[in-house]
């Protein structure tokens, strides 16, 4: 089990890495503001949830991203977050690399098609002695189609740990004035050949934009199987249900 000192060191290291990434983006932005469109952010969140399931063992996580968007509609970027080594043994960070194209059509419709590769550097799944460890990395594609305040996003795993799983995301976002945004989400994950791991999740969120800062809070829940989505720490003395109901808060700074 990690000591408090060990956790603090890893948190500081992740913070330094992400701030350096943002600083690099700021330099690039200043130098090429007329030709390129860069954006970046750093976020502190009380619980990193992916499709309703905690990736940080229901503990806070530091996140950051850098993205370049070309006026033609092409874009690419890197997103990263702290994760728990109780969930991903020997890993403390997730890194996502993505590239895609977005555009508009019809009356108020827009679309976004992208390829994403996610990795957990150093992570190896626990296996029985004598068997090679597995990995958690994978590649997915997704198509997002939206109309005004409403949208649907379809994910499909194409390689690695994501192979053949699917996820459907229905969402809506409402500008309620004075920088406030109210969001709704409902999703369903489909797992091939193992329906016991399939589940639905839903979330309601409220956030406030204040200049380059964003403050937010959300309520998240799922109908995932408690036994299948519960994880113990390295010592086996504490178990947490990662897909249970939770309030999540965050603060974000854009650059």
KEKE-381531 format. One line per 8 residues: number of its first residue (from 1); their letters; for each residue x negated, y negated, z of N, C-alpha, C. Coordinates in Angstrom, 1 decimal, decimal comma. Layout:
N
NUM	A	X Y Z X Y Z X Y Z ~ ...
This chain:
255
1	XXXXXXXX	-0,8 1,2 0,0 0,0 0,0 0,0 -0,9 -1,2 0,0 ~ -0,5 -2,3 -0,7 -1,3 -3,5 -0,8 -1,2 -4,2 0,5 ~ -2,4 -4,8 0,9 -2,4 -5,6 2,1 -1,9 -7,0 1,7 ~ -1,6 -7,8 2,7 -1,1 -9,2 2,4 -2,2 -10,0 1,7 ~ -3,5 -9,7 2,1 -4,6 -10,4 1,4 -4,7 -10,0 0,0 ~ -4,5 -8,7 -0,3 -4,6 -8,2 -1,6 -3,5 -8,8 -2,5 ~ -2,3 -8,9 -2,0 -1,1 -9,5 -2,7 -1,4 -11,0 -3,0 ~ -2,0 -11,7 -2,0 -2,2 -13,1 -2,2 -3,3 -13,3 -3,3
9	XXXXXXXX	-4,3 -12,4 -3,3 -5,4 -12,6 -4,3 -4,8 -12,3 -5,7 ~ -4,0 -11,3 -5,9 -3,4 -11,0 -7,2 -2,5 -12,1 -7,6 ~ -1,7 -12,7 -6,7 -0,8 -13,8 -7,0 -1,6 -15,0 -7,5 ~ -2,7 -15,3 -6,8 -3,5 -16,4 -7,2 -4,2 -16,2 -8,5 ~ -4,6 -15,0 -8,8 -5,3 -14,7 -10,1 -4,3 -14,8 -11,2 ~ -3,0 -14,3 -11,0 -2,0 -14,5 -12,0 -1,7 -15,9 -12,3 ~ -1,6 -16,7 -11,2 -1,3 -18,1 -11,3 -2,3 -18,8 -12,1 ~ -3,6 -18,5 -11,8 -4,7 -19,1 -12,5 -4,7 -18,8 -14,0
17	XXXXXXXX	-4,4 -17,5 -14,3 -4,3 -17,1 -15,7 -3,2 -17,8 -16,5 ~ -2,1 -18,0 -15,8 -0,9 -18,6 -16,5 -1,1 -20,1 -16,7 ~ -1,7 -20,7 -15,6 -2,0 -22,2 -15,7 -3,0 -22,5 -16,8 ~ -4,0 -21,6 -16,9 -5,0 -21,7 -18,0 -4,4 -21,6 -19,3 ~ -3,4 -20,7 -19,5 -2,7 -20,5 -20,7 -1,9 -21,8 -21,1 ~ -1,3 -22,3 -20,1 -0,5 -23,5 -20,3 -1,4 -24,7 -20,7 ~ -2,6 -24,8 -20,0 -3,5 -25,9 -20,3 -4,0 -25,8 -21,7 ~ -4,3 -24,6 -22,2 -4,7 -24,4 -23,5 -3,7 -24,8 -24,5
25	XXXXXXXX	-2,4 -24,5 -24,2 -1,3 -24,9 -25,0 -1,2 -26,4 -25,1 ~ -1,4 -27,1 -23,9 -1,3 -28,6 -23,9 -2,3 -29,2 -24,8 ~ -3,6 -28,6 -24,8 -4,6 -29,1 -25,6 -4,3 -29,0 -27,1 ~ -3,7 -27,8 -27,4 -3,3 -27,5 -28,8 -2,2 -28,5 -29,2 ~ -1,3 -28,7 -28,3 -0,2 -29,6 -28,6 -0,6 -31,0 -28,9 ~ -1,6 -31,5 -28,1 -2,0 -32,9 -28,3 -2,8 -33,0 -29,6 ~ -3,6 -31,9 -30,0 -4,4 -32,0 -31,2 -3,6 -31,8 -32,5 ~ -2,5 -31,1 -32,4 -1,8 -30,7 -33,6 -0,3 -31,1 -33,6
33	XXXXXXXX	0,0 -32,1 -32,8 1,4 -32,4 -32,6 2,2 -32,7 -33,9 ~ 1,5 -33,3 -34,9 2,1 -33,6 -36,1 2,4 -32,4 -37,0 ~ 1,7 -31,3 -36,8 1,8 -30,2 -37,7 2,5 -29,0 -37,1 ~ 2,3 -28,8 -35,8 2,8 -27,6 -35,2 3,7 -27,9 -34,0 ~ 4,5 -26,9 -33,6 5,4 -27,1 -32,5 5,1 -26,1 -31,5 ~ 4,5 -26,5 -30,4 4,2 -25,6 -29,3 5,1 -25,9 -28,1 ~ 5,4 -24,9 -27,3 6,1 -25,1 -26,1 5,6 -24,0 -25,1 ~ 5,6 -24,4 -23,8 5,1 -23,5 -22,8 5,9 -23,8 -21,5
41	XXXXXXXX	5,8 -22,8 -20,6 6,5 -23,0 -19,3 5,8 -22,1 -18,3 ~ 6,0 -22,5 -17,0 5,6 -21,6 -15,9 6,8 -21,6 -15,0 ~ 7,1 -20,4 -14,5 8,3 -20,1 -13,7 8,0 -19,3 -12,4 ~ 8,6 -19,7 -11,3 8,5 -18,9 -10,1 9,9 -18,5 -9,8 ~ 10,1 -17,1 -9,8 11,4 -16,6 -9,6 11,5 -15,6 -8,4 ~ 12,6 -15,6 -7,7 12,7 -14,8 -6,5 12,7 -13,3 -6,7 ~ 13,1 -12,9 -7,9 13,1 -11,5 -8,2 13,2 -11,3 -9,7 ~ 12,2 -10,8 -10,3 12,2 -10,6 -11,8 13,1 -9,4 -12,2
49	XXXXXXXX	14,2 -9,7 -12,8 15,1 -8,7 -13,2 15,2 -8,6 -14,7 ~ 15,0 -7,4 -15,2 15,1 -7,1 -16,6 16,3 -6,2 -16,8 ~ 17,3 -6,7 -17,6 18,6 -6,0 -17,8 19,2 -5,5 -16,5 ~ 19,1 -6,4 -15,5 19,8 -6,1 -14,2 18,9 -5,3 -13,2 ~ 17,7 -4,8 -13,6 16,9 -4,0 -12,8 15,6 -4,7 -12,4 ~ 15,4 -4,8 -11,1 14,2 -5,5 -10,6 12,9 -4,8 -11,1 ~ 12,0 -5,7 -11,6 10,7 -5,2 -12,0 9,6 -5,6 -11,0 ~ 10,0 -6,4 -10,0 9,0 -6,9 -9,0 9,3 -6,3 -7,7
57	XXXXXXXX	10,1 -5,2 -7,6 10,4 -4,5 -6,4 11,2 -5,5 -5,4 ~ 12,1 -6,3 -6,0 12,9 -7,2 -5,3 12,1 -8,3 -4,5 ~ 10,9 -8,6 -5,1 10,1 -9,6 -4,5 9,8 -10,7 -5,5 ~ 9,3 -11,9 -5,1 9,1 -13,0 -6,0 8,0 -12,7 -7,1 ~ 8,1 -13,4 -8,2 7,2 -13,2 -9,3 6,9 -14,5 -10,0 ~ 5,6 -14,6 -10,4 5,2 -15,8 -11,2 5,2 -15,4 -12,7 ~ 5,8 -16,3 -13,5 5,9 -16,0 -15,0 5,4 -17,2 -15,8 ~ 5,0 -16,9 -17,0 4,6 -17,9 -17,9 4,7 -17,5 -19,4
65	XXXXXXXX	4,8 -18,5 -20,2 4,9 -18,2 -21,7 4,4 -19,4 -22,5 ~ 3,9 -19,0 -23,7 3,4 -20,0 -24,7 4,0 -19,5 -26,0 ~ 4,6 -20,5 -26,8 5,2 -20,1 -28,0 4,9 -21,2 -29,1 ~ 4,7 -20,7 -30,3 4,5 -21,6 -31,4 5,7 -21,4 -32,4 ~ 6,3 -22,5 -32,8 7,5 -22,4 -33,7 7,2 -23,3 -34,9 ~ 7,2 -22,6 -36,1 7,0 -23,3 -37,4 8,3 -23,9 -37,9 ~ 8,2 -25,1 -38,5 9,5 -25,7 -39,0 10,2 -24,8 -40,0 ~ 9,6 -23,9 -40,6 10,3 -23,0 -41,6 11,2 -22,0 -40,9
73	XXXXXXXX	11,0 -21,8 -39,5 11,8 -20,8 -38,8 11,0 -19,7 -38,2 ~ 9,8 -19,5 -38,7 9,0 -18,5 -38,1 8,4 -18,9 -36,7 ~ 8,3 -17,9 -35,8 7,7 -18,2 -34,5 7,0 -17,0 -33,9 ~ 6,2 -17,3 -32,9 5,5 -16,2 -32,2 5,0 -16,7 -30,9 ~ 4,8 -15,8 -30,0 4,4 -16,2 -28,6 4,0 -15,0 -27,7 ~ 3,6 -15,4 -26,5 3,2 -14,5 -25,5 4,0 -14,9 -24,2 ~ 4,6 -13,9 -23,6 5,3 -14,1 -22,3 4,7 -13,1 -21,3 ~ 4,6 -13,5 -20,0 4,0 -12,6 -19,0 4,7 -12,8 -17,7
81	XXXXXXXX	4,7 -11,8 -16,9 5,2 -11,9 -15,5 4,5 -10,9 -14,6 ~ 4,5 -11,2 -13,4 4,0 -10,3 -12,4 5,0 -9,1 -12,2 ~ 4,6 -7,9 -12,0 5,4 -6,8 -11,7 4,9 -6,1 -10,5 ~ 5,6 -5,1 -10,0 5,2 -4,4 -8,8 4,5 -3,1 -9,2 ~ 3,4 -2,8 -8,5 2,7 -1,5 -8,8 3,4 -0,3 -8,1 ~ 4,4 -0,6 -7,4 5,3 0,5 -6,9 6,1 1,0 -8,0 ~ 6,4 0,2 -9,0 7,2 0,6 -10,2 6,3 1,1 -11,3 ~ 5,2 0,3 -11,6 4,3 0,6 -12,6 2,9 0,8 -12,0
89	XXXXXXXX	2,6 2,1 -11,6 1,4 2,4 -10,8 0,1 1,8 -11,5 ~ -0,7 1,1 -10,7 -2,0 0,5 -11,1 -1,8 -0,7 -12,0 ~ -0,6 -1,2 -12,2 -0,4 -2,4 -12,9 0,2 -3,5 -12,1 ~ -0,1 -4,8 -12,4 0,4 -5,9 -11,6 1,0 -7,0 -12,5 ~ 1,0 -6,7 -13,8 1,4 -7,7 -14,8 2,0 -7,1 -16,0 ~ 3,0 -7,7 -16,5 3,6 -7,3 -17,8 3,3 -8,4 -18,8 ~ 2,9 -8,0 -20,0 2,6 -9,0 -21,1 3,4 -8,6 -22,3 ~ 4,2 -9,5 -22,9 5,0 -9,3 -24,1 4,4 -10,2 -25,2
97	XXXXXXXX	4,2 -9,6 -26,4 3,8 -10,3 -27,6 4,9 -10,2 -28,6 ~ 5,4 -11,3 -29,1 6,5 -11,2 -30,0 6,3 -12,2 -31,2 ~ 7,1 -11,9 -32,3 7,1 -12,7 -33,5 8,4 -12,5 -34,1 ~ 9,0 -13,6 -34,7 10,3 -13,5 -35,3 10,6 -14,6 -36,3 ~ 11,8 -14,6 -36,7 12,3 -15,6 -37,6 13,8 -16,0 -37,2 ~ 14,1 -17,3 -37,2 15,4 -17,7 -36,9 15,9 -18,7 -37,9 ~ 17,3 -18,6 -38,1 17,9 -19,5 -39,1 19,3 -19,7 -38,8 ~ 20,0 -20,4 -39,7 21,4 -20,7 -39,6 22,2 -20,3 -40,9
105	XXXXXXXX	23,5 -20,0 -40,7 24,3 -19,8 -41,9 25,8 -20,0 -41,5 ~ 26,6 -20,2 -42,5 28,0 -20,4 -42,3 28,3 -21,7 -41,5 ~ 29,3 -21,7 -40,7 29,8 -22,8 -39,9 29,5 -22,6 -38,5 ~ 28,3 -23,0 -38,0 27,9 -22,9 -36,6 27,3 -21,6 -36,2 ~ 27,0 -20,7 -37,2 26,3 -19,5 -36,9 24,8 -19,6 -37,0 ~ 24,1 -18,9 -36,1 22,7 -18,8 -36,2 22,2 -17,4 -36,0 ~ 21,0 -17,0 -36,4 20,5 -15,7 -36,2 19,0 -15,7 -35,8 ~ 18,6 -14,6 -35,2 17,2 -14,5 -34,7 16,8 -13,1 -34,8
113	XXXXXXXX	15,8 -12,8 -35,6 15,3 -11,4 -35,8 13,9 -11,3 -35,4 ~ 13,5 -10,4 -34,5 12,1 -10,4 -34,0 11,6 -9,0 -33,7 ~ 10,3 -8,9 -33,6 9,6 -7,7 -33,2 8,9 -8,1 -31,9 ~ 9,0 -7,2 -30,9 8,3 -7,4 -29,6 7,6 -6,2 -29,1 ~ 6,4 -6,4 -28,7 5,6 -5,3 -28,0 5,3 -5,7 -26,6 ~ 5,6 -4,8 -25,7 5,4 -5,1 -24,2 4,4 -4,1 -23,7 ~ 3,6 -4,6 -22,8 2,5 -3,8 -22,2 2,4 -4,0 -20,7 ~ 1,9 -3,0 -20,0 1,6 -3,1 -18,6 0,1 -2,7 -18,4
121	XXXXXXXX	-0,8 -3,7 -18,6 -2,3 -3,3 -18,5 -2,6 -2,5 -17,3 ~ -3,3 -1,4 -17,5 -3,7 -0,6 -16,4 -2,7 0,4 -15,9 ~ -1,5 0,3 -16,3 -0,4 1,2 -15,7 -0,5 2,6 -16,3 ~ -0,3 3,6 -15,4 -0,3 5,0 -15,8 0,8 5,6 -14,9 ~ 1,7 6,4 -15,5 2,7 7,1 -14,7 2,1 8,2 -13,9 ~ 2,7 8,4 -12,8 2,3 9,5 -11,9 2,7 10,8 -12,5 ~ 1,8 11,8 -12,6 2,1 13,1 -13,2 1,6 14,2 -12,3 ~ 2,0 15,4 -12,6 1,5 16,5 -11,9 0,0 16,7 -12,2
129	XXXXXXXX	-0,8 17,3 -11,3 -2,2 17,5 -11,5 -2,5 18,3 -12,8 ~ -3,5 17,9 -13,6 -3,8 18,6 -14,8 -3,1 18,1 -16,0 ~ -2,1 17,2 -15,9 -1,4 16,7 -17,0 -1,9 15,2 -17,2 ~ -2,0 14,8 -18,5 -2,4 13,4 -18,8 -1,3 12,5 -18,4 ~ -1,7 11,3 -17,8 -0,7 10,3 -17,4 0,0 9,7 -18,6 ~ 1,2 9,3 -18,4 2,0 8,6 -19,5 1,8 7,1 -19,3 ~ 2,3 6,4 -20,3 2,2 5,0 -20,3 3,6 4,4 -20,4 ~ 3,7 3,1 -20,1 5,0 2,4 -20,1 5,2 1,4 -21,3
137	XXXXXXXX	4,1 1,3 -22,1 4,2 0,3 -23,2 5,1 0,7 -24,3 ~ 5,7 -0,2 -25,0 6,6 0,1 -26,1 6,8 -1,1 -27,0 ~ 7,5 -0,8 -28,1 7,8 -1,8 -29,1 9,3 -1,8 -29,4 ~ 9,9 -2,9 -29,5 11,3 -3,0 -29,8 11,5 -4,1 -30,9 ~ 12,7 -4,0 -31,6 13,1 -5,0 -32,5 14,5 -5,5 -32,0 ~ 14,8 -6,7 -32,3 16,1 -7,2 -31,9 16,7 -8,2 -32,9 ~ 18,0 -8,2 -32,9 18,8 -9,1 -33,8 19,7 -9,9 -32,9 ~ 19,7 -11,2 -32,9 20,5 -12,0 -32,1 21,4 -12,9 -33,1
145	XXXXXXXX	22,7 -12,8 -32,9 23,6 -13,6 -33,8 24,5 -14,4 -32,8 ~ 24,5 -15,7 -33,0 25,3 -16,5 -32,1 26,2 -17,5 -32,9 ~ 27,3 -17,9 -32,3 28,2 -18,8 -32,8 28,6 -19,8 -31,7 ~ 28,2 -21,0 -31,9 28,4 -22,1 -30,9 28,0 -21,6 -29,5 ~ 28,9 -21,4 -28,6 28,5 -21,1 -27,2 28,4 -19,6 -27,0 ~ 28,7 -18,7 -28,0 28,7 -17,3 -27,8 27,7 -16,5 -28,6 ~ 27,3 -15,4 -28,2 26,4 -14,6 -28,9 26,3 -13,1 -28,6 ~ 25,7 -12,4 -29,5 25,5 -10,9 -29,2 24,1 -10,6 -29,7
153	XXXXXXXX	23,4 -9,8 -28,9 22,0 -9,5 -29,1 21,9 -8,0 -29,1 ~ 21,3 -7,4 -30,1 21,1 -5,9 -30,1 19,6 -5,6 -30,2 ~ 19,2 -4,8 -29,2 17,8 -4,3 -29,1 17,7 -2,8 -29,5 ~ 16,6 -2,5 -30,2 16,4 -1,1 -30,5 14,9 -0,8 -30,3 ~ 14,6 0,3 -29,5 13,2 0,7 -29,3 12,7 1,5 -30,5 ~ 11,5 1,2 -31,0 10,9 1,8 -32,2 9,7 2,6 -31,9 ~ 9,0 2,4 -30,7 7,8 3,2 -30,4 7,5 3,2 -28,9 ~ 6,6 4,1 -28,6 6,2 4,2 -27,2 7,3 4,5 -26,2
161	XXXXXXXX	7,2 3,9 -25,0 8,2 4,2 -24,0 9,6 3,8 -24,4 ~ 9,7 2,8 -25,3 11,0 2,3 -25,7 11,7 3,1 -26,8 ~ 11,0 4,2 -27,3 11,5 4,9 -28,5 13,0 5,3 -28,4 ~ 13,8 4,8 -29,3 15,2 5,1 -29,6 16,2 4,6 -28,5 ~ 15,7 4,0 -27,4 16,7 3,4 -26,5 17,3 2,2 -27,2 ~ 18,5 1,8 -26,8 19,3 0,7 -27,4 19,9 -0,1 -26,2 ~ 20,1 -1,4 -26,5 20,7 -2,3 -25,5 21,5 -3,3 -26,3 ~ 22,7 -3,5 -25,8 23,6 -4,5 -26,4 23,9 -5,6 -25,3
169	XXXXXXXX	23,7 -6,9 -25,7 23,8 -8,0 -24,8 24,8 -9,0 -25,3 ~ 25,9 -9,2 -24,6 26,9 -10,2 -24,9 26,7 -11,4 -24,0 ~ 26,7 -12,6 -24,5 26,4 -13,7 -23,6 27,1 -15,0 -24,1 ~ 27,2 -15,9 -23,2 27,8 -17,2 -23,5 27,1 -18,3 -22,6 ~ 27,0 -19,5 -23,1 26,4 -20,6 -22,4 27,2 -21,8 -22,5 ~ 27,5 -22,5 -21,4 28,4 -23,7 -21,5 27,7 -24,9 -20,8 ~ 27,6 -25,9 -21,6 27,0 -27,2 -21,1 28,2 -27,9 -20,3 ~ 28,0 -28,0 -19,0 29,0 -28,6 -18,2 28,7 -30,0 -17,8
177	XXXXXXXX	27,7 -30,6 -18,4 27,4 -32,0 -18,2 26,4 -32,3 -17,2 ~ 25,7 -33,5 -17,3 24,7 -34,0 -16,4 23,6 -33,0 -16,2 ~ 23,2 -32,3 -17,3 22,1 -31,4 -17,2 22,4 -30,0 -16,7 ~ 23,7 -29,7 -16,3 24,1 -28,4 -15,8 24,5 -27,5 -16,9 ~ 24,1 -26,2 -16,8 24,5 -25,2 -17,8 25,0 -23,9 -17,0 ~ 26,1 -23,4 -17,4 26,7 -22,2 -16,8 26,6 -21,1 -17,8 ~ 26,1 -19,9 -17,4 25,9 -18,8 -18,3 26,6 -17,5 -17,9 ~ 27,0 -16,7 -18,8 27,6 -15,4 -18,5 26,9 -14,4 -19,4
185	XXXXXXXX	26,7 -13,2 -18,9 26,1 -12,1 -19,6 26,7 -10,8 -19,2 ~ 26,8 -9,9 -20,2 27,2 -8,5 -19,9 26,4 -7,6 -20,9 ~ 25,8 -6,6 -20,4 25,0 -5,7 -21,3 25,2 -4,2 -21,0 ~ 24,8 -3,4 -21,9 24,9 -2,0 -21,8 23,6 -1,4 -22,4 ~ 22,9 -0,5 -21,6 21,7 0,2 -22,1 22,1 1,6 -22,4 ~ 21,7 2,1 -23,6 21,9 3,5 -24,0 20,6 4,2 -24,1 ~ 20,5 5,3 -23,4 19,2 6,1 -23,4 19,4 7,4 -24,1 ~ 18,7 7,7 -25,2 18,9 9,0 -25,9 18,5 10,2 -25,1
193	XXXXXXXX	19,3 11,2 -25,2 19,1 12,5 -24,6 19,1 12,5 -23,1 ~ 19,5 11,4 -22,4 19,5 11,4 -21,0 20,5 10,3 -20,5 ~ 21,8 10,6 -20,7 22,8 9,7 -20,4 22,9 9,3 -18,9 ~ 22,3 10,0 -18,0 22,3 9,7 -16,6 21,7 8,3 -16,4 ~ 20,7 8,0 -17,2 20,0 6,7 -17,0 20,7 5,5 -17,7 ~ 21,8 5,8 -18,4 22,5 4,7 -19,0 23,3 3,9 -18,0 ~ 23,5 2,6 -18,2 24,2 1,8 -17,2 24,6 0,5 -17,9 ~ 25,5 -0,2 -17,2 26,0 -1,6 -17,7 25,5 -2,6 -16,6
201	XXXXXXXX	25,2 -3,8 -17,0 24,9 -4,8 -16,1 25,6 -6,1 -16,5 ~ 25,7 -7,0 -15,5 26,4 -8,3 -15,8 25,7 -9,4 -14,9 ~ 25,9 -10,6 -15,3 25,2 -11,7 -14,6 26,0 -13,0 -14,8 ~ 26,0 -13,9 -13,8 26,5 -15,2 -13,9 25,5 -16,2 -13,4 ~ 25,2 -17,2 -14,1 24,1 -18,1 -13,7 24,5 -19,6 -13,8 ~ 23,8 -20,4 -13,1 24,0 -21,9 -13,1 22,6 -22,5 -13,0 ~ 22,3 -23,4 -13,9 21,0 -24,1 -13,8 21,1 -25,5 -14,1 ~ 20,1 -26,3 -13,6 20,1 -27,7 -13,7 18,8 -28,2 -14,3
209	XXXXXXXX	18,8 -28,9 -15,4 17,6 -29,5 -16,0 17,4 -30,9 -15,4 ~ 16,1 -31,1 -14,9 15,7 -32,4 -14,4 14,4 -32,7 -15,0 ~ 14,5 -33,5 -16,1 13,3 -33,8 -16,9 12,7 -32,5 -17,4 ~ 11,4 -32,2 -17,1 10,7 -31,0 -17,5 10,9 -29,9 -16,5 ~ 11,6 -30,1 -15,5 11,9 -29,1 -14,5 13,3 -28,5 -14,7 ~ 13,4 -27,2 -14,3 14,7 -26,5 -14,3 14,8 -25,7 -13,0 ~ 16,0 -25,9 -12,4 16,3 -25,2 -11,2 17,5 -24,3 -11,5 ~ 17,4 -23,0 -11,1 18,5 -22,1 -11,4 18,8 -21,1 -10,3
217	XXXXXXXX	20,0 -20,5 -10,4 20,5 -19,5 -9,5 21,4 -18,6 -10,3 ~ 21,3 -17,3 -10,0 22,2 -16,3 -10,7 22,6 -15,2 -9,8 ~ 23,7 -14,6 -10,1 24,2 -13,4 -9,4 24,1 -12,2 -10,4 ~ 23,4 -11,1 -10,0 23,3 -10,0 -10,9 23,7 -8,7 -10,3 ~ 24,3 -7,8 -11,1 24,7 -6,5 -10,6 24,8 -5,5 -11,7 ~ 24,8 -4,2 -11,4 24,9 -3,1 -12,4 25,7 -2,0 -11,8 ~ 26,0 -1,0 -12,7 26,6 0,2 -12,2 25,7 1,4 -12,3 ~ 24,3 1,1 -12,3 23,3 2,1 -12,4 23,3 3,1 -11,2
225	XXXXXXXX	22,9 4,3 -11,5 22,9 5,4 -10,5 21,9 5,0 -9,4 ~ 22,3 5,0 -8,1 21,5 4,5 -7,0 20,2 5,4 -6,9 ~ 20,4 6,7 -7,0 19,3 7,7 -6,8 18,3 7,5 -7,9 ~ 18,7 7,3 -9,2 17,8 7,3 -10,3 17,0 5,9 -10,4 ~ 17,7 4,9 -9,8 17,1 3,5 -9,9 16,6 3,1 -8,5 ~ 16,2 4,0 -7,7 15,6 3,6 -6,4 14,1 4,1 -6,4 ~ 13,3 3,2 -5,9 11,8 3,4 -6,0 11,2 3,2 -4,6 ~ 10,3 4,1 -4,2 9,6 4,0 -2,9 8,2 3,3 -3,2
233	XXXXXXXX	7,7 2,8 -2,1 6,4 2,2 -2,2 5,3 3,3 -2,2 ~ 4,1 2,9 -2,3 3,0 3,9 -2,5 2,9 4,8 -1,3 ~ 3,2 4,3 -0,1 3,1 5,2 1,1 4,4 6,1 1,2 ~ 5,4 5,8 0,5 6,7 6,5 0,6 7,5 6,2 1,8 ~ 7,2 5,1 2,5 7,9 4,8 3,8 9,0 3,8 3,5 ~ 9,1 3,1 2,4 10,1 2,2 2,1 10,7 2,4 0,7 ~ 12,0 2,5 0,6 12,7 2,7 -0,7 13,6 1,5 -0,9 ~ 13,6 1,1 -2,2 14,5 0,0 -2,6 15,3 0,4 -3,8
241	XXXXXXXX	16,6 0,0 -3,8 17,5 0,2 -4,9 17,3 -1,0 -5,8 ~ 16,7 -0,8 -7,0 16,3 -1,9 -7,8 17,4 -2,4 -8,7 ~ 18,5 -1,7 -8,8 19,6 -2,2 -9,7 20,8 -2,6 -8,9 ~ 20,7 -2,9 -7,7 21,8 -3,3 -6,9 22,1 -4,8 -7,0 ~ 23,2 -5,2 -6,4 23,6 -6,6 -6,5 22,5 -7,5 -5,9 ~ 22,4 -8,7 -6,4 21,3 -9,6 -5,9 21,6 -11,0 -6,4 ~ 21,2 -12,0 -5,5 21,2 -13,4 -5,9 19,7 -13,7 -6,3 ~ 19,5 -14,3 -7,4 18,2 -14,7 -7,9 18,1 -16,2 -8,1
249	XXXXXXX	17,0 -16,8 -7,6 16,8 -18,2 -7,8 15,4 -18,4 -8,5 ~ 15,3 -19,5 -9,2 14,0 -19,8 -9,9 13,8 -21,3 -10,0 ~ 12,6 -21,7 -10,2 12,2 -23,0 -10,6 11,2 -22,9 -11,7 ~ 11,4 -23,8 -12,8 10,6 -23,7 -14,0 10,1 -25,0 -14,4 ~ 8,9 -25,1 -14,9 8,3 -26,3 -15,4 7,9 -26,1 -16,8 ~ 8,4 -26,9 -17,8 8,0 -26,8 -19,2 6,9 -27,8 -19,5 ~ 6,2 -27,5 -20,6 5,1 -28,4 -21,0 5,2 -28,6 -22,5
